[in-house]
Amino acid sequence: MDEKFDAIIVGAGLAGSAAAYRLAQAGLEVVLVERGPYPGSKSLSGGVLYGRVLSELIPNFWDEAPVERFINNQVITFMTGEASFSVDFKTQAFSAPPYNGFSVLRARFDRWLGEKAEEAGAMLVPGIRVDHLLREDGRIVGIVAGDEEMRADVVIAADGANAFLAQEAGLRERIPPAHIAVGVKELIGLPRETVEERFRLTGNEGTAYAIVGFATRGVSGGGFLYTNLESVSVGVVMHLDDLIRHNLKPGDILEDFLAHPLIAPLIRGGRLLEYGAHLVPEAGLQGMPRLVTDGFLVVGDAAGLTVNNGLVVRGMDLAIGSGIAAAEAVLAAKEKGDFSAQGLSVYPQKLEASFVMQDMRTYANAPHFMENPRLYAAYPQLATTLMAQLFAQTSQPKAHILPTLLKAVKESKISLLDLALDGWKGVRTL
């Protein structure tokens, strides 16, 4: 193309589309390039969107967006091969605007947000694979797709966890297995009334499970289950390096998880609608690249912006927040006519001032804490053993709770020192 644009955004996921929407809204000429036939076509369905940041960009987005259920029920579960122990929290405070979070099917939701960017004035170009960055005099000035070149003042890389463009731009090295996780997920269709009966839901209420222990067969990571209107999203996410060390196959782990006595009744009779796997950045603050170079910014998963603190997994809201911050930085750079790294340095400054980097720093130690092998075997065993001893009624006299707890700890082979240290680290991490 001979035309030069204000910005080219590579990847029409949540980060890329949020950036495109904000820039187009401000009147800039923006191209949103998507490798798939439409935004969301490559997305693996299912997840929880914590949408407060999106509501600042598109007020009351839930009135028109294809959200599934508002999540007002959070369940944290410790799981062994035969038992499970859950902490179940439900509140009506999360059941009214502005809501806390929604379950979404990414193929539908990403398409909606990409089309919103297009409605705002962005040029959406699907079915284009970006092969290389275009450089002149050491500065990034556009992209190369096949035999075509496309030029812009700035390129925003929203190309996902593999972050190929950030690597080509020299902002990061190849991502090590220790900094990445693999997620395997199924979308299982069930009648709406079945979903609501099994999960004790009324209307559009929704439940999200975070599960640790047998769900990943001892591999660092966790299981999840989210309710949609007429389906459930269920799967596991595991650290790639630990998965390799255990010499286990993700598909086999998922099958065992789906057959567990806790999960199997929840999905019984369901119809498999979708199956897939994808990579997830898991290193937190440690895995983030440099975010800016001349004519180039990195957002979303490509920037390593995810939080997994063991209670919730967040990436979508951080992606949207980074897309908005990147757009604001481009607007400031255009006003000054300076798209150098210095001119675009407003981007990391805006991230630092927002919830995005503040939350990344708050949970900076979470990835290291989640590597503790006791989380995946010893503690689920301790929790379920303790509950079994408390609830079991036999012909023998019952002991008080303290001796019962000490007996369960002894049987778990967790030392009191390890218990104290892990508790202290957990409190510091959270």
C-alpha positions as CSV (number, residue, x, y, z in Angstrom):
1,M,0.0,0.0,0.0
2,D,1.2,3.5,-0.8
3,E,-0.9,5.0,2.0
4,K,0.7,5.6,5.4
5,F,-1.5,5.2,8.5
6,D,-1.2,6.6,12.0
7,A,-1.1,3.2,13.6
8,I,-1.0,-0.5,12.6
9,I,-2.2,-2.9,15.2
10,V,-1.3,-6.6,14.8
11,G,-3.8,-8.9,16.4
12,A,-7.5,-8.3,17.0
13,G,-7.7,-9.8,20.4
14,L,-8.9,-7.8,23.4
15,A,-5.7,-5.7,23.7
16,G,-5.5,-4.9,20.0
17,S,-9.2,-4.1,19.5
18,A,-9.2,-1.9,22.6
19,A,-6.3,0.1,21.3
20,A,-7.9,0.3,17.8
21,Y,-11.2,1.5,19.3
22,R,-9.6,4.2,21.4
23,L,-7.4,5.5,18.5
24,A,-10.2,5.4,16.0
25,Q,-12.5,7.1,18.5
26,A,-9.9,10.0,18.6
27,G,-10.0,10.3,14.8
28,L,-6.7,8.5,13.9
29,E,-6.3,6.4,10.8
30,V,-5.9,2.9,12.2
31,V,-5.4,-0.5,10.6
32,L,-6.3,-3.6,12.8
33,V,-4.7,-6.6,11.2
34,E,-6.0,-10.1,12.2
35,R,-4.5,-13.4,11.0
36,G,-7.8,-15.3,11.3
37,P,-10.9,-14.7,9.1
38,Y,-12.5,-12.6,11.9
39,P,-11.5,-11.4,15.4
40,G,-11.9,-14.3,17.8
41,S,-11.7,-17.0,15.2
42,K,-8.5,-18.4,16.8
43,S,-9.6,-17.8,20.4
44,L,-10.3,-20.7,22.6
45,S,-13.7,-20.2,24.1
46,G,-14.3,-19.5,27.7
47,G,-12.9,-17.4,30.5
48,V,-13.8,-14.7,33.1
49,L,-13.6,-11.1,32.0
50,Y,-13.3,-8.6,34.9
51,G,-14.7,-5.8,33.0
52,R,-14.4,-2.6,35.0
53,V,-11.7,-1.2,32.7
54,L,-13.7,-2.0,29.6
55,S,-16.7,-0.2,31.0
56,E,-14.5,3.0,31.1
57,L,-13.9,2.6,27.4
58,I,-17.4,1.5,26.4
59,P,-19.8,2.4,29.2
60,N,-22.4,-0.3,30.0
61,F,-20.8,-2.6,27.4
62,W,-22.7,-5.5,28.9
63,D,-26.0,-4.2,27.5
64,E,-24.8,-5.0,24.0
65,A,-21.8,-7.3,24.3
66,P,-22.2,-11.0,24.0
67,V,-21.4,-11.8,27.7
68,E,-22.6,-15.1,29.1
69,R,-23.2,-14.9,32.9
70,F,-22.2,-12.4,35.6
71,I,-19.9,-14.2,38.0
72,N,-21.2,-13.8,41.6
73,N,-20.0,-17.2,42.8
74,Q,-16.3,-18.1,43.2
75,V,-15.2,-21.5,44.3
76,I,-11.7,-22.5,45.4
77,T,-11.1,-26.2,45.5
78,F,-8.4,-28.5,46.8
79,M,-8.6,-31.8,45.0
80,T,-7.1,-35.3,45.5
81,G,-7.8,-38.3,43.3
82,E,-10.9,-39.3,45.3
83,A,-11.9,-36.3,47.3
84,S,-12.2,-32.5,47.2
85,F,-12.6,-29.6,49.6
86,S,-14.0,-26.3,48.5
87,V,-14.4,-22.8,49.8
88,D,-17.5,-21.4,48.2
89,F,-18.1,-17.6,48.1
90,K,-21.3,-16.1,46.7
91,T,-22.4,-12.5,47.0
92,Q,-25.2,-10.4,45.5
93,A,-22.9,-7.4,45.5
94,F,-21.5,-8.9,42.2
95,S,-24.9,-9.3,40.7
96,A,-25.6,-5.7,39.7
97,P,-23.9,-3.0,37.5
98,P,-21.1,-2.4,37.1
99,Y,-20.7,-6.1,37.9
100,N,-17.4,-7.7,38.9
101,G,-16.9,-10.2,36.1
102,F,-18.6,-12.1,33.3
103,S,-18.0,-15.5,31.7
104,V,-17.5,-14.9,28.0
105,L,-16.9,-17.0,24.9
106,R,-13.9,-15.4,23.4
107,A,-14.8,-16.2,19.8
108,R,-18.0,-14.2,20.1
109,F,-16.7,-11.5,22.5
110,D,-13.5,-10.8,20.5
111,R,-15.5,-10.5,17.3
112,W,-17.9,-8.0,18.9
113,L,-15.0,-5.8,20.2
114,G,-13.2,-6.0,16.9
115,E,-16.4,-4.9,15.2
116,K,-16.8,-2.1,17.7
117,A,-13.4,-0.8,16.7
118,E,-14.4,-1.0,13.1
119,E,-17.6,0.9,13.8
120,A,-15.5,3.6,15.5
121,G,-13.5,4.0,12.3
122,A,-10.7,1.5,12.4
123,M,-9.9,-0.5,9.2
124,L,-10.2,-4.2,10.1
125,V,-8.2,-6.3,7.8
126,P,-8.7,-10.1,8.5
127,G,-7.0,-13.0,6.9
128,I,-3.5,-11.4,7.0
129,R,-0.4,-13.0,8.4
130,V,2.3,-10.6,9.3
131,D,5.6,-12.0,8.3
132,H,8.0,-9.3,9.4
133,L,8.4,-5.8,10.7
134,L,9.4,-3.1,8.2
135,R,12.4,-1.0,9.2
136,E,14.0,2.1,7.9
137,D,17.1,3.7,9.4
138,G,16.9,1.4,12.4
139,R,13.3,2.4,13.2
140,I,10.1,0.3,12.8
141,V,7.9,1.9,10.2
142,G,5.4,-0.8,9.3
143,I,4.8,-4.4,8.6
144,V,5.4,-6.9,5.8
145,A,2.7,-9.4,4.9
146,G,3.7,-11.6,1.9
147,D,4.6,-9.3,-0.9
148,E,2.8,-6.3,0.6
149,E,4.2,-3.6,2.8
150,M,2.0,-1.4,5.1
151,R,3.4,1.7,6.7
152,A,2.5,3.6,9.8
153,D,3.9,6.0,12.4
154,V,3.7,3.3,15.0
155,V,3.1,-0.5,15.1
156,I,1.3,-2.0,18.2
157,A,2.1,-5.7,18.7
158,A,-0.9,-7.6,20.1
159,D,0.1,-10.9,18.6
160,G,-0.3,-13.1,21.7
161,A,1.8,-15.2,24.0
162,N,4.4,-16.2,21.5
163,A,5.3,-12.5,21.0
164,F,7.1,-13.1,17.7
165,L,7.0,-9.4,16.8
166,A,8.5,-8.3,20.1
167,Q,11.3,-10.8,19.6
168,E,11.9,-9.5,16.1
169,A,11.9,-5.9,17.4
170,G,14.7,-6.9,19.9
171,L,12.6,-6.3,23.0
172,R,12.8,-9.8,24.2
173,E,14.6,-13.1,23.8
174,R,12.9,-16.3,22.8
175,I,10.4,-17.1,25.6
176,P,11.8,-19.9,27.9
177,P,9.5,-22.9,28.8
178,A,9.7,-21.7,32.5
179,H,7.8,-18.5,31.5
180,I,4.9,-20.1,29.7
181,A,2.0,-22.4,30.4
182,V,-0.1,-24.6,28.2
183,G,-3.9,-24.5,28.6
184,V,-6.2,-27.3,27.5
185,K,-9.9,-26.7,27.4
186,E,-13.2,-28.1,26.5
187,L,-16.4,-26.3,25.9
188,I,-19.3,-28.6,26.8
189,G,-22.8,-27.8,25.8
190,L,-25.7,-28.3,28.3
191,P,-29.3,-27.1,28.4
192,R,-29.6,-23.8,30.3
193,E,-31.9,-25.3,32.9
194,T,-29.3,-28.0,33.5
195,V,-26.5,-25.5,34.1
196,E,-28.6,-23.5,36.5
197,E,-29.8,-26.6,38.4
198,R,-26.4,-28.2,38.8
199,F,-24.6,-25.0,39.8
200,R,-27.5,-23.7,41.9
201,L,-27.9,-20.5,39.8
202,T,-30.8,-18.2,39.2
203,G,-31.2,-16.3,36.0
204,N,-27.9,-15.0,34.6
205,E,-25.8,-15.8,37.7
206,G,-22.6,-17.6,37.1
207,T,-19.9,-19.7,38.9
208,A,-16.2,-19.8,38.5
209,Y,-14.0,-22.7,40.0
210,A,-10.3,-22.5,40.6
211,I,-9.0,-26.0,41.4
212,V,-5.6,-27.1,42.7
213,G,-4.2,-30.5,43.2
214,F,-5.1,-33.7,41.3
215,A,-6.5,-31.5,38.5
216,T,-3.0,-31.2,37.1
217,R,-1.6,-34.5,38.4
218,G,1.0,-32.8,40.4
219,V,2.2,-30.4,37.7
220,S,2.4,-26.7,38.6
221,G,-0.9,-25.1,37.5
222,G,-4.6,-25.6,38.1
223,G,-7.9,-26.6,36.8
224,F,-10.9,-24.3,36.1
225,L,-14.5,-24.4,35.3
226,Y,-16.8,-21.5,34.3
227,T,-20.5,-21.6,33.6
228,N,-21.9,-20.0,30.5
229,L,-25.5,-19.6,29.5
230,E,-25.8,-23.0,27.8
231,S,-22.4,-24.5,28.3
232,V,-19.5,-24.9,30.7
233,S,-15.8,-24.1,29.9
234,V,-13.6,-26.6,31.7
235,G,-9.9,-27.3,31.5
236,V,-6.4,-27.2,33.0
237,V,-3.4,-24.8,32.7
238,M,0.1,-26.2,33.5
239,H,3.6,-24.7,33.5
240,L,5.3,-26.0,30.4
241,D,8.7,-26.7,32.0
242,D,7.1,-28.7,34.8
243,L,4.9,-30.6,32.4
244,I,8.0,-31.6,30.5
245,R,9.7,-32.7,33.7
246,H,6.7,-34.9,34.7
247,N,6.7,-36.4,31.1
248,L,2.9,-36.1,31.0
249,K,0.6,-35.3,28.1
250,P,-1.9,-32.4,28.6
251,G,-4.7,-34.3,26.9
252,D,-4.3,-37.3,29.3
253,I,-4.4,-34.9,32.4
254,L,-7.5,-33.2,31.1
255,E,-9.3,-36.6,30.6
256,D,-8.5,-37.6,34.2
257,F,-9.7,-34.2,35.5
258,L,-13.0,-34.5,33.6
259,A,-13.5,-38.0,35.0
260,H,-13.0,-36.8,38.6
261,P,-16.0,-37.4,41.0
262,L,-16.3,-33.7,41.5
263,I,-16.3,-32.7,37.8
264,A,-17.9,-35.7,36.1
265,P,-21.5,-35.1,37.5
266,L,-21.3,-31.4,36.6
267,I,-20.7,-32.1,32.9
268,R,-22.6,-35.5,32.6
269,G,-24.7,-35.7,29.4
270,G,-23.0,-32.7,27.9
271,R,-22.1,-32.3,24.2
272,L,-18.5,-31.5,23.2
273,L,-18.7,-28.2,21.3
274,E,-15.0,-27.3,21.2
275,Y,-11.6,-28.6,22.2
276,G,-8.3,-26.9,22.0
277,A,-5.0,-25.8,23.5
278,H,-3.1,-22.5,23.7
279,L,-0.1,-20.9,25.4
280,V,-0.4,-18.5,28.3
281,P,2.3,-16.3,29.7
282,E,2.8,-17.3,33.4
283,A,6.0,-15.6,34.6
284,G,4.3,-12.4,35.8
285,L,6.6,-9.4,36.3
286,Q,9.7,-11.5,35.6
287,G,8.5,-12.5,32.2
288,M,7.7,-9.0,30.9
289,P,9.8,-7.7,28.0
290,R,10.8,-4.1,27.3
291,L,7.6,-2.5,26.0
292,V,8.8,0.2,23.7
293,T,11.2,0.9,20.9
294,D,11.3,3.4,18.0
295,G,7.9,3.2,16.3
296,F,6.8,0.1,18.2
297,L,4.7,-0.9,21.4
298,V,3.8,-4.3,22.9
299,V,0.5,-5.0,24.6
300,G,-1.5,-7.8,26.2
301,D,-0.2,-11.4,26.3
302,A,2.7,-10.4,24.0
303,A,3.8,-8.2,26.9
304,G,3.4,-11.0,29.4
305,L,0.5,-9.2,31.2
306,T,-1.2,-12.0,33.2
307,V,-1.8,-12.5,36.9
308,N,-2.3,-16.0,38.5
309,N,-2.3,-15.7,42.3
310,G,-4.0,-19.1,42.9
311,L,-7.4,-17.5,43.6
312,V,-8.1,-15.9,40.2
313,V,-6.5,-16.0,36.8
314,R,-6.5,-12.6,35.0
315,G,-5.4,-11.6,31.6
316,M,-8.3,-10.1,29.7
317,D,-8.7,-7.0,31.9
318,L,-4.9,-6.4,31.9
319,A,-4.9,-6.8,28.1
320,I,-7.6,-4.2,27.7
321,G,-5.9,-1.9,30.1
322,S,-2.6,-2.1,28.2
323,G,-4.4,-1.5,24.9
324,I,-6.0,1.7,26.2
325,A,-2.7,2.8,27.7
326,A,-0.9,2.2,24.4
327,A,-3.5,4.2,22.5
328,E,-3.1,7.1,24.9
329,A,0.6,7.0,24.4
330,V,0.2,7.0,20.6
331,L,-2.1,10.0,20.9
332,A,0.5,11.9,23.0
333,A,3.3,11.0,20.6
334,K,1.2,12.2,17.6
335,E,0.6,15.5,19.3
336,K,4.3,16.0,19.7
337,G,5.2,14.4,16.3
338,D,7.6,12.1,18.1
339,F,7.3,8.3,17.6
340,S,10.7,7.4,18.9
341,A,11.2,5.3,22.0
342,Q,11.4,8.5,24.0
343,G,8.2,9.8,22.5
344,L,6.4,6.6,23.2
345,S,7.7,6.3,26.8
346,V,4.3,7.6,27.9
347,Y,3.1,4.1,27.5
348,P,5.0,2.4,30.3
349,Q,4.4,5.5,32.4
350,K,0.6,5.1,31.9
351,L,0.8,1.4,32.7
352,E,2.7,2.1,35.9
353,A,0.1,4.6,37.0
354,S,-2.8,2.2,36.2
355,F,-4.0,-0.9,37.9
356,V,-2.2,-3.0,35.3
357,M,1.4,-2.6,36.6
358,Q,0.3,-2.0,40.1
359,D,-1.4,-5.4,40.2
360,M,1.6,-7.0,38.3
361,R,3.8,-5.7,41.1
362,T,1.4,-6.7,43.9
363,Y,1.5,-10.3,42.7
364,A,5.1,-10.3,41.5
365,N,5.9,-13.3,43.8
366,A,2.9,-15.3,42.8
367,P,4.6,-17.3,40.0
368,H,7.3,-18.4,42.4
369,F,4.8,-19.3,45.1
370,M,2.7,-21.3,42.7
371,E,5.8,-23.5,41.9
372,N,5.6,-25.0,45.5
373,P,5.0,-28.8,44.9
374,R,3.2,-29.1,48.2
375,L,0.3,-27.1,46.7
376,Y,-0.4,-29.9,44.3
377,A,-0.2,-33.0,46.5
378,A,0.4,-32.5,50.2
379,Y,-2.0,-29.6,50.9
380,P,-5.0,-31.1,49.0
381,Q,-4.3,-34.3,50.9
382,L,-4.1,-32.5,54.2
383,A,-7.4,-30.6,53.6
384,T,-9.4,-33.6,52.5
385,T,-8.0,-35.8,55.3
386,L,-8.8,-33.2,57.9
387,M,-12.4,-32.9,56.6
388,A,-12.8,-36.6,56.5
389,Q,-11.7,-37.0,60.1
390,L,-13.9,-34.1,61.3
391,F,-17.0,-35.4,59.6
392,A,-16.5,-39.2,60.0
393,Q,-18.6,-40.6,62.8
394,T,-17.5,-44.0,64.2
395,S,-17.9,-46.0,67.4
396,Q,-14.7,-44.3,68.8
397,P,-14.8,-41.0,70.8
398,K,-14.2,-37.9,68.7
399,A,-11.1,-35.8,69.4
400,H,-11.1,-32.0,69.6
401,I,-10.3,-30.1,66.4
402,L,-6.7,-29.2,67.4
403,P,-5.5,-32.8,68.0
404,T,-7.4,-33.8,64.8
405,L,-5.6,-31.1,62.9
406,L,-2.2,-32.1,64.3
407,K,-2.9,-35.7,63.4
408,A,-3.8,-34.8,59.8
409,V,-0.6,-32.6,59.5
410,K,1.5,-35.5,60.7
411,E,-0.1,-37.9,58.2
412,S,0.4,-35.5,55.4
413,K,4.2,-35.5,56.1
414,I,4.2,-31.6,56.0
415,S,6.5,-30.3,58.8
416,L,5.1,-27.6,61.0
417,L,8.0,-25.4,59.9
418,D,7.0,-25.9,56.2
419,L,3.4,-25.2,57.1
420,A,4.3,-22.0,58.8
421,L,6.7,-20.8,56.1
422,D,4.2,-21.7,53.3
423,G,1.4,-19.8,55.2
424,W,3.7,-16.8,55.6
425,K,4.7,-16.8,51.9
426,G,1.1,-17.2,50.9
427,V,0.0,-14.2,52.9
428,R,2.8,-12.1,51.5
429,T,2.0,-13.3,47.9
430,L,-1.6,-12.4,48.2
